[in-house]
Every structure is written in structure tokens, then in C-alpha cells.
Amino acid sequence: MIDFVGGQAVPYGLREDRDFDVDVEEIIDKITDRTRLIILNSPQNPTGGVMSREGLKVLADKLAEREIPVLSDEIYHRLIYEGDHSSLAQFPGMKDPTIILNGFSKTYAMTGWRMGWGVMRADLARYVAQLMTNCNSCTASFSQIAGIEALRGDQSSVGLMREEFRRRRSVIVEGLNRIPGFSCRQPHGAFYVFPNIKETKCNSRIMADAILNEAGVACLGGTAFGQWGEGYLRFSFANSVENIQRALDRIESWTKKNL
């Protein structure tokens, strides 16, 4: 979309040696007079990294005197395994410049319903509403009713689902770390792992294709998410423990035969 409207995307890295946290100084160093928007995603897809409250405060302090809006994608905010979620909008001076995007698909397992919300200044919301109306008209009424029920209803299922994801996280991280050539950090949020496969000397995309076609396990090569993704794979653990274990067994068997 940045390219489509004639802008220039300026990426910043999410590096393993920082536990996939954002390097605030790197973001600040990339800001120029032409910067029109900063995009954050925490918890993150594909790494499962979570931006610390301390890091967000430093970024808020750095941006306090700059008139640059920040698009904060917080779709996984209820899927954090250590501590609580923090938003840039919570910090002094950042309420107005922060645009929060969120939705129902992760917290309430409503993937495919394509329904979400934005929190932003009222004057900006008016233009966004015009764009959305002309882009996709509106969300189906029955989906909206389901969303209301999700927000107003019993929230205990969200906590139960998070604890189940925590259990699955342990299984997949421990399993991947047992596979020769794989090294996997424990994600702090979302439901993805981003194992390092550099020791295998394999290209990420080629390995992802091979694991799919020859072992029957779906994953993505890290470069699907940008240039720093080479040497990594992304797996989702939004599946049963039994299927995750079955996938791990298949991957391990494949690596023994081919690496």
C-alpha cells in the first residue's frame, strides 16, 4: 500500500540478539523530514516478539516533539505470555498521534470474519470511514452482532485460550530445539515461532517449500517478511498439541534424511 500511494517504505530490523524487540534508536535514526508515518506491530508476526514498556516509553519521549503519526498494530494484545500489554498511546503526548488497529480474529478466534476496529483522532476517523465505505461497503450485520457479543460476553475463554497457547508454545519450542541445525527462541506473544536455521546452510524459502512438499508441514520462509528473515522459518502453533508433535516428528525425520 505504501508503494501504491507513491510512498517509500523504510524498513527497520527485528533482530534475534535483541530477542526480536524493536531497536528504538534505529527507528529514530531513520526519521527524516520526509517521514510521514511510523508503523509498529507488537506483539509481532512473525517473530512473537513484544516491545517492552520501557522501549515504548523511550520511543514516546523521542517522538514527543515530532509531529509524526504512528500506526500501532495491536491485534495480538490479548496474547501475551509474560507481563501485560502496553500501547504507545498510553504515554504522555502520544494519544493524538497514535492510530491503533485491532480486531476480533486473534482474541476471539474469529479469523476469516475480517472484522476489526481503529482508534484514532475524530477528524482522521472521518476520512478513514469514507475510504472503508468505498473500499468494502461494510461488514456483514451478523458478524457485527457476533462481535458485540464477543466484546460484552464472558472473557474467561480468552484466558483459557492463552494458557492453551502457552502449553503449545512450550511443545513447539522444545521440539524445534531438539532438531539439529534449528535454534528457537521462546516467543513472548502471538502464536508463532521464528526458528533460526542458519546452521543448516539452507535457503529459507527452499527449505520451507521442501518441508511442505516432502514432509507435509506448512511453514513460511523468513524472507516472506523482509530481508532480515533469511535464515529463519515461521511456524504457527495455532493447532493441537497432537498435530504440533506430529509436525515436529515429520520435520525431524526430514532433516535426518536431507541435511
C-alpha positions in Angstrom: 0.0 0.0 0.0 2.9 2.4 0.7 4.2 1.7 -2.8 0.7 2.1 -4.3 0.2 5.6 -3.0 3.7 6.7 -4.1 5.5 6.5 -0.8 8.8 4.8 0.1 8.9 2.1 2.7 11.8 2.3 5.1 12.3 -0.9 6.9 13.9 -1.5 10.3 15.1 -4.8 11.7 13.7 -7.1 14.4 16.9 -8.9 15.4 17.3 -12.2 17.3 20.1 -10.8 19.5 17.6 -8.3 20.9 15.0 -11.1 21.5 13.2 -9.6 18.5 12.4 -6.4 20.3 12.4 -3.1 18.5 15.6 -1.0 18.5 14.2 2.5 19.2 17.4 4.2 18.2 17.3 2.6 14.8 13.8 3.9 14.2 14.8 7.4 15.4 17.9 7.4 13.2 15.8 6.6 10.1 13.5 9.5 10.6 13.9 12.4 8.1 11.9 15.5 7.1 10.1 13.3 4.6 8.9 10.8 7.2 5.1 10.7 7.2 4.3 7.6 9.3 5.9 5.1 11.7 4.4 1.6 11.8 4.7 -0.7 14.9 3.4 -4.2 15.5 3.6 -5.6 19.0 3.2 -8.5 19.7 4.8 -9.2 16.4 4.1 -11.5 13.5 6.3 -13.4 12.5 8.7 -13.4 15.5 6.4 -13.4 18.5 8.5 -10.5 19.9 6.9 -8.0 22.2 8.0 -4.4 22.5 8.8 -3.6 26.1 7.1 -0.9 28.1 10.5 0.7 28.7 11.2 0.7 24.9 7.8 2.3 24.2 8.4 5.0 26.8 11.8 5.8 25.2 10.1 6.0 21.8 7.3 8.2 23.1 9.9 10.5 24.6 11.8 10.7 21.4 8.6 11.4 19.3 7.1 13.9 21.7 8.4 16.9 19.9 7.9 15.5 16.4 4.6 15.7 14.5 4.7 12.1 13.1 1.7 9.8 13.4 2.3 6.2 14.5 0.3 3.3 13.2 0.2 0.7 16.0 -0.9 -2.8 15.0 -2.0 -4.4 18.3 -4.0 -7.3 17.0 -2.3 -9.8 19.4 -2.6 -7.6 22.5 -4.5 -10.3 24.5 -2.0 -13.0 23.6 1.0 -12.0 25.7 2.6 -14.7 27.9 4.8 -12.6 30.3 3.5 -9.3 31.7 0.8 -7.0 30.3 0.2 -5.3 27.0 1.4 -1.6 26.7 0.4 0.7 23.9 2.3 3.8 22.7 -1.0 5.8 23.1 -0.7 5.4 26.9 2.3 7.7 27.1 2.1 11.5 27.6 1.7 13.3 24.3 1.1 10.2 22.2 -2.7 9.8 22.4 -3.4 12.1 19.4 -0.6 10.9 17.0 -1.2 7.2 17.6 -3.5 5.2 15.4 -4.4 1.9 17.0 -5.5 -1.0 14.8 -7.1 -4.1 16.4 -9.6 -6.8 15.6 -11.5 -9.9 16.6 -9.7 -12.6 14.7 -6.9 -13.4 17.2 -8.5 -12.7 20.6 -11.8 -14.3 19.8 -10.8 -16.9 17.2 -12.8 -15.1 14.5 -10.2 -15.4 11.8 -11.9 -15.1 8.4 -14.7 -12.8 9.6 -12.5 -9.9 8.6 -13.7 -7.5 11.3 -11.7 -5.1 13.3 -11.5 -1.5 14.6 -9.3 1.5 14.7 -8.8 4.1 17.4 -7.7 7.5 16.2 -8.4 11.2 16.2 -12.0 12.0 15.2 -11.0 14.1 12.2 -8.9 11.3 10.8 -11.6 8.7 11.5 -14.0 10.6 9.2 -11.6 10.2 6.3 -10.9 6.5 7.1 -14.6 5.8 7.3 -15.0 7.3 3.8 -12.2 5.1 2.4 -13.7 2.0 4.0 -17.2 2.6 2.8 -16.0 2.9 -0.8 -13.5 0.0 -0.4 -15.7 -2.7 1.0 -19.0 -1.1 1.8 -19.4 -2.6 5.3 -19.0 -5.7 7.5 -22.0 -8.1 7.4 -24.5 -7.3 10.1 -24.5 -10.8 11.6 -20.7 -10.6 12.0 -21.1 -7.2 13.8 -23.7 -8.8 16.2 -21.2 -11.6 16.9 -18.5 -9.0 17.6 -20.7 -7.2 20.1 -21.4 -10.5 21.9 -17.6 -11.2 21.9 -16.8 -7.8 23.5 -19.7 -7.8 26.0 -19.7 -11.5 26.9 -17.7 -13.7 29.3 -14.0 -13.1 28.7 -12.8 -16.3 30.5 -12.4 -18.1 27.2 -9.7 -15.6 26.2 -7.6 -16.5 29.2 -8.1 -20.2 28.7 -7.1 -20.0 25.1 -4.0 -18.0 26.0 -3.0 -20.7 28.5 -3.5 -23.4 25.9 -1.3 -21.4 23.5 1.3 -21.2 26.3 1.3 -25.0 26.5 1.6 -25.4 22.7 4.4 -22.8 22.8 6.5 -25.0 25.1 5.9 -28.1 23.0 7.0 -26.5 19.7 10.0 -24.5 21.1 11.3 -27.6 22.9 10.7 -29.8 19.9 12.4 -27.4 17.4 15.4 -27.0 19.6 15.9 -30.8 19.6 16.3 -30.8 15.8 19.9 -30.5 14.6 20.6 -27.1 12.9 17.5 -25.5 14.4 17.6 -22.9 17.2 14.4 -21.4 18.5 13.8 -18.6 21.0 10.7 -18.6 23.1 8.2 -16.0 21.7 6.6 -13.6 24.2 3.4 -13.1 22.4 1.1 -14.1 19.4 1.2 -17.8 18.3 4.3 -18.0 16.1 7.8 -19.3 16.4 10.7 -18.0 14.3 13.4 -20.6 14.5 16.9 -19.9 13.3 18.1 -22.4 10.7 21.4 -20.8 9.7 23.4 -23.8 10.8 21.7 -26.0 8.2 23.2 -23.7 5.4 19.8 -24.0 3.6 18.0 -21.1 1.9 14.8 -20.3 4.0 12.4 -20.4 1.1 13.8 -23.5 -0.4 13.6 -25.3 3.0 10.1 -24.1 3.6 9.0 -25.5 0.2 10.7 -28.8 0.8 9.2 -29.2 4.3 5.8 -28.6 2.8 6.1 -30.8 -0.3 8.2 -33.6 1.2 7.2 -33.7 4.9 3.7 -32.3 4.7 4.3 -29.5 7.2 3.3 -25.9 6.3 5.6 -23.0 7.2 6.9 -19.8 5.7 10.5 -18.8 4.8 11.6 -15.8 6.8 12.1 -13.7 3.7 8.4 -13.6 3.2 8.6 -10.9 5.9 11.6 -9.0 4.7 15.3 -9.1 4.0 16.3 -9.8 7.6 14.2 -13.0 7.5 16.8 -15.1 5.6 18.0 -17.9 7.8 14.6 -18.3 9.6 11.3 -20.1 9.2 7.9 -19.2 10.7 5.7 -21.8 12.2 2.2 -21.2 13.7 1.3 -23.1 16.8 -2.4 -22.4 16.5 -3.1 -26.1 16.3 -3.5 -29.0 18.7 -0.6 -30.3 20.7 -1.0 -33.7 19.0 -0.7 -32.1 15.5 2.2 -29.9 16.6 4.0 -33.0 17.8 3.2 -34.9 14.6 4.6 -31.9 12.6 7.8 -31.9 14.7 8.3 -35.6 14.1 8.0 -35.1 10.4 10.4 -32.2 10.3 13.0 -34.1 12.4 12.7 -37.1 10.1 13.1 -34.9 7.0 16.2 -33.2 8.4 17.8 -36.6 9.2 17.3 -37.7 5.6 18.2 -34.5 3.8 20.7 -32.5 5.9 
